[in-house]
Amino acid sequence: MRTDERRGVPAAAGAAGGARIPRQRLWVEEPATRRRMPDPVRTAAVRAVLIMSVTLVQAVVAFLCTLAGSWLAFPMVLSGVASTVVATWSVLDVWVTRQVWNQRHGVVSVPSSTARRMRRERRRARSAARSQARRDARIRRRGAGGLSQA
């Protein structure tokens, strides 16, 4: 029995249009579980990761130079301390950038969000006030000519 090399099915079944084995898709698209980070926050996060990785490389080089007794150990330790301060600053920058972006563009509306609950309450109050005003106007219109003026 010959097989079709490209499809991996027997040649007779492929040519005759018989029962074909369903192929499993190579790529299955899944919806994202979390929302994408805003551009400024993502930029700050990438910058922080790069700075932290350079800091870790400097720490390893300083450690190895210290073990080897090299003259480069002391300058590497000093630059490692400085880059640790810079890495800490960059992580704080990510946090501050995220907070500022949330303040400028509003909070994410999740069911437990306080802002969403307050908006819902304001909307209900406005709706209740409008319906009360319509009822009052209807009562005034209906009772305008029915009672004596005496």
Rosetta constraint file for C-alpha pairs under 8 A:
AtomPair CA 1 CA 10 HARMONIC 6.95 0.50
AtomPair CA 1 CA 11 HARMONIC 7.57 0.50
AtomPair CA 1 CA 12 HARMONIC 7.98 0.50
AtomPair CA 2 CA 10 HARMONIC 5.97 0.50
AtomPair CA 2 CA 11 HARMONIC 5.53 0.50
AtomPair CA 2 CA 12 HARMONIC 7.61 0.50
AtomPair CA 3 CA 8 HARMONIC 6.26 0.50
AtomPair CA 3 CA 9 HARMONIC 5.62 0.50
AtomPair CA 3 CA 10 HARMONIC 4.09 0.50
AtomPair CA 3 CA 11 HARMONIC 4.70 0.50
AtomPair CA 3 CA 12 HARMONIC 7.94 0.50
AtomPair CA 4 CA 8 HARMONIC 5.59 0.50
AtomPair CA 4 CA 9 HARMONIC 5.67 0.50
AtomPair CA 4 CA 10 HARMONIC 5.86 0.50
AtomPair CA 4 CA 11 HARMONIC 4.98 0.50
AtomPair CA 4 CA 14 HARMONIC 7.51 0.50
AtomPair CA 5 CA 9 HARMONIC 7.76 0.50
AtomPair CA 9 CA 13 HARMONIC 6.98 0.50
AtomPair CA 9 CA 14 HARMONIC 6.35 0.50
AtomPair CA 9 CA 20 HARMONIC 7.45 0.50
AtomPair CA 9 CA 21 HARMONIC 7.72 0.50
AtomPair CA 10 CA 14 HARMONIC 6.21 0.50
AtomPair CA 11 CA 15 HARMONIC 5.93 0.50
AtomPair CA 12 CA 16 HARMONIC 5.86 0.50
AtomPair CA 13 CA 17 HARMONIC 5.87 0.50
AtomPair CA 13 CA 18 HARMONIC 4.85 0.50
AtomPair CA 13 CA 19 HARMONIC 6.67 0.50
AtomPair CA 13 CA 20 HARMONIC 7.18 0.50
AtomPair CA 14 CA 18 HARMONIC 6.53 0.50
AtomPair CA 14 CA 20 HARMONIC 7.16 0.50
AtomPair CA 37 CA 41 HARMONIC 6.41 0.50
AtomPair CA 37 CA 42 HARMONIC 5.86 0.50
AtomPair CA 38 CA 42 HARMONIC 6.12 0.50
AtomPair CA 38 CA 101 HARMONIC 7.89 0.50
AtomPair CA 39 CA 43 HARMONIC 6.07 0.50
AtomPair CA 40 CA 44 HARMONIC 6.24 0.50
AtomPair CA 40 CA 97 HARMONIC 7.02 0.50
AtomPair CA 41 CA 45 HARMONIC 6.10 0.50
AtomPair CA 41 CA 94 HARMONIC 6.08 0.50
AtomPair CA 41 CA 97 HARMONIC 5.77 0.50
AtomPair CA 41 CA 98 HARMONIC 5.58 0.50
AtomPair CA 41 CA 101 HARMONIC 7.82 0.50
AtomPair CA 42 CA 46 HARMONIC 6.15 0.50
AtomPair CA 43 CA 47 HARMONIC 6.21 0.50
AtomPair CA 44 CA 48 HARMONIC 6.12 0.50
AtomPair CA 44 CA 90 HARMONIC 7.39 0.50
AtomPair CA 44 CA 93 HARMONIC 6.74 0.50
AtomPair CA 44 CA 94 HARMONIC 5.21 0.50
AtomPair CA 44 CA 97 HARMONIC 7.45 0.50
AtomPair CA 45 CA 49 HARMONIC 6.21 0.50
AtomPair CA 45 CA 91 HARMONIC 7.49 0.50
AtomPair CA 45 CA 94 HARMONIC 5.65 0.50
AtomPair CA 46 CA 50 HARMONIC 6.27 0.50
AtomPair CA 47 CA 51 HARMONIC 6.21 0.50
AtomPair CA 47 CA 90 HARMONIC 7.30 0.50
AtomPair CA 48 CA 52 HARMONIC 6.02 0.50
AtomPair CA 48 CA 87 HARMONIC 6.50 0.50
AtomPair CA 48 CA 90 HARMONIC 5.01 0.50
AtomPair CA 48 CA 91 HARMONIC 5.73 0.50
AtomPair CA 48 CA 94 HARMONIC 7.39 0.50
AtomPair CA 49 CA 53 HARMONIC 6.11 0.50
AtomPair CA 50 CA 54 HARMONIC 6.31 0.50
AtomPair CA 51 CA 55 HARMONIC 6.19 0.50
AtomPair CA 51 CA 83 HARMONIC 7.72 0.50
AtomPair CA 51 CA 86 HARMONIC 7.60 0.50
AtomPair CA 51 CA 87 HARMONIC 5.71 0.50
AtomPair CA 51 CA 90 HARMONIC 7.59 0.50
AtomPair CA 52 CA 56 HARMONIC 6.23 0.50
AtomPair CA 52 CA 84 HARMONIC 7.77 0.50
AtomPair CA 52 CA 87 HARMONIC 5.41 0.50
AtomPair CA 53 CA 57 HARMONIC 6.26 0.50
AtomPair CA 54 CA 58 HARMONIC 6.16 0.50
AtomPair CA 55 CA 59 HARMONIC 6.20 0.50
AtomPair CA 55 CA 80 HARMONIC 6.24 0.50
AtomPair CA 55 CA 83 HARMONIC 5.64 0.50
AtomPair CA 55 CA 84 HARMONIC 6.24 0.50
AtomPair CA 55 CA 87 HARMONIC 7.20 0.50
AtomPair CA 56 CA 60 HARMONIC 6.28 0.50
AtomPair CA 57 CA 61 HARMONIC 6.18 0.50
AtomPair CA 58 CA 62 HARMONIC 6.00 0.50
AtomPair CA 58 CA 76 HARMONIC 6.64 0.50
AtomPair CA 58 CA 77 HARMONIC 7.94 0.50
AtomPair CA 58 CA 79 HARMONIC 7.59 0.50
AtomPair CA 58 CA 80 HARMONIC 5.66 0.50
AtomPair CA 59 CA 63 HARMONIC 6.12 0.50
AtomPair CA 59 CA 76 HARMONIC 7.63 0.50
AtomPair CA 59 CA 77 HARMONIC 7.21 0.50
AtomPair CA 59 CA 80 HARMONIC 5.79 0.50
AtomPair CA 60 CA 64 HARMONIC 6.17 0.50
AtomPair CA 61 CA 65 HARMONIC 5.99 0.50
AtomPair CA 61 CA 76 HARMONIC 7.22 0.50
AtomPair CA 62 CA 66 HARMONIC 6.07 0.50
AtomPair CA 62 CA 72 HARMONIC 7.71 0.50
AtomPair CA 62 CA 73 HARMONIC 5.24 0.50
AtomPair CA 62 CA 74 HARMONIC 7.66 0.50
AtomPair CA 62 CA 76 HARMONIC 5.01 0.50
AtomPair CA 62 CA 77 HARMONIC 5.54 0.50
AtomPair CA 62 CA 80 HARMONIC 7.54 0.50
AtomPair CA 63 CA 67 HARMONIC 6.30 0.50
AtomPair CA 63 CA 73 HARMONIC 7.44 0.50
AtomPair CA 64 CA 68 HARMONIC 6.16 0.50
AtomPair CA 64 CA 73 HARMONIC 7.99 0.50
AtomPair CA 65 CA 69 HARMONIC 5.98 0.50
AtomPair CA 65 CA 70 HARMONIC 5.21 0.50
AtomPair CA 65 CA 71 HARMONIC 7.69 0.50
AtomPair CA 65 CA 72 HARMONIC 6.34 0.50
AtomPair CA 65 CA 73 HARMONIC 4.82 0.50
AtomPair CA 66 CA 70 HARMONIC 6.34 0.50
AtomPair CA 66 CA 73 HARMONIC 5.11 0.50
AtomPair CA 66 CA 74 HARMONIC 7.95 0.50
AtomPair CA 69 CA 73 HARMONIC 7.28 0.50
AtomPair CA 72 CA 76 HARMONIC 6.16 0.50
AtomPair CA 73 CA 77 HARMONIC 6.13 0.50
AtomPair CA 74 CA 78 HARMONIC 6.32 0.50
AtomPair CA 75 CA 79 HARMONIC 6.15 0.50
AtomPair CA 76 CA 80 HARMONIC 5.87 0.50
AtomPair CA 77 CA 81 HARMONIC 6.24 0.50
AtomPair CA 78 CA 82 HARMONIC 6.38 0.50
AtomPair CA 79 CA 83 HARMONIC 6.00 0.50
AtomPair CA 80 CA 84 HARMONIC 6.05 0.50
AtomPair CA 81 CA 85 HARMONIC 6.54 0.50
AtomPair CA 82 CA 86 HARMONIC 6.43 0.50
AtomPair CA 83 CA 87 HARMONIC 5.95 0.50
AtomPair CA 84 CA 88 HARMONIC 6.16 0.50
AtomPair CA 85 CA 89 HARMONIC 6.24 0.50
AtomPair CA 86 CA 90 HARMONIC 6.18 0.50
AtomPair CA 87 CA 91 HARMONIC 6.31 0.50
AtomPair CA 88 CA 92 HARMONIC 6.33 0.50
AtomPair CA 89 CA 93 HARMONIC 6.11 0.50
AtomPair CA 90 CA 94 HARMONIC 6.42 0.50
AtomPair CA 91 CA 95 HARMONIC 6.57 0.50
AtomPair CA 92 CA 96 HARMONIC 6.11 0.50
AtomPair CA 93 CA 97 HARMONIC 5.88 0.50
AtomPair CA 94 CA 98 HARMONIC 6.14 0.50
AtomPair CA 95 CA 99 HARMONIC 6.30 0.50
AtomPair CA 96 CA 100 HARMONIC 6.10 0.50
AtomPair CA 97 CA 101 HARMONIC 6.08 0.50
AtomPair CA 98 CA 102 HARMONIC 6.19 0.50
AtomPair CA 99 CA 103 HARMONIC 6.22 0.50
AtomPair CA 100 CA 104 HARMONIC 6.17 0.50
AtomPair CA 101 CA 105 HARMONIC 5.96 0.50
AtomPair CA 102 CA 106 HARMONIC 5.36 0.50
AtomPair CA 102 CA 107 HARMONIC 5.66 0.50
AtomPair CA 102 CA 108 HARMONIC 7.91 0.50
AtomPair CA 103 CA 107 HARMONIC 7.03 0.50
AtomPair CA 107 CA 113 HARMONIC 7.92 0.50
AtomPair CA 107 CA 115 HARMONIC 7.41 0.50
AtomPair CA 108 CA 113 HARMONIC 7.58 0.50
AtomPair CA 109 CA 113 HARMONIC 5.92 0.50
AtomPair CA 109 CA 115 HARMONIC 7.54 0.50
AtomPair CA 109 CA 116 HARMONIC 6.07 0.50
AtomPair CA 110 CA 116 HARMONIC 7.54 0.50
AtomPair CA 111 CA 116 HARMONIC 7.30 0.50
AtomPair CA 112 CA 116 HARMONIC 7.82 0.50
AtomPair CA 112 CA 117 HARMONIC 7.81 0.50
AtomPair CA 113 CA 117 HARMONIC 6.56 0.50
AtomPair CA 114 CA 118 HARMONIC 6.23 0.50
AtomPair CA 115 CA 119 HARMONIC 6.17 0.50
AtomPair CA 116 CA 120 HARMONIC 6.20 0.50
AtomPair CA 117 CA 121 HARMONIC 6.29 0.50
AtomPair CA 118 CA 122 HARMONIC 6.21 0.50
AtomPair CA 119 CA 123 HARMONIC 6.07 0.50
AtomPair CA 120 CA 124 HARMONIC 6.23 0.50
AtomPair CA 121 CA 125 HARMONIC 6.18 0.50
AtomPair CA 122 CA 126 HARMONIC 6.16 0.50
AtomPair CA 123 CA 127 HARMONIC 6.12 0.50
AtomPair CA 124 CA 128 HARMONIC 6.03 0.50
AtomPair CA 125 CA 129 HARMONIC 6.12 0.50
AtomPair CA 126 CA 130 HARMONIC 6.16 0.50
AtomPair CA 127 CA 131 HARMONIC 6.22 0.50
AtomPair CA 128 CA 132 HARMONIC 6.08 0.50
AtomPair CA 129 CA 133 HARMONIC 6.13 0.50
AtomPair CA 130 CA 134 HARMONIC 6.24 0.50
AtomPair CA 131 CA 135 HARMONIC 6.20 0.50
AtomPair CA 132 CA 136 HARMONIC 6.17 0.50
AtomPair CA 133 CA 137 HARMONIC 6.15 0.50
AtomPair CA 134 CA 138 HARMONIC 6.13 0.50
AtomPair CA 135 CA 139 HARMONIC 6.22 0.50
AtomPair CA 136 CA 140 HARMONIC 6.27 0.50
AtomPair CA 137 CA 141 HARMONIC 6.20 0.50
AtomPair CA 138 CA 142 HARMONIC 6.09 0.50
AtomPair CA 139 CA 143 HARMONIC 6.05 0.50
AtomPair CA 140 CA 144 HARMONIC 5.93 0.50
AtomPair CA 142 CA 146 HARMONIC 7.66 0.50
AtomPair CA 143 CA 147 HARMONIC 6.91 0.50
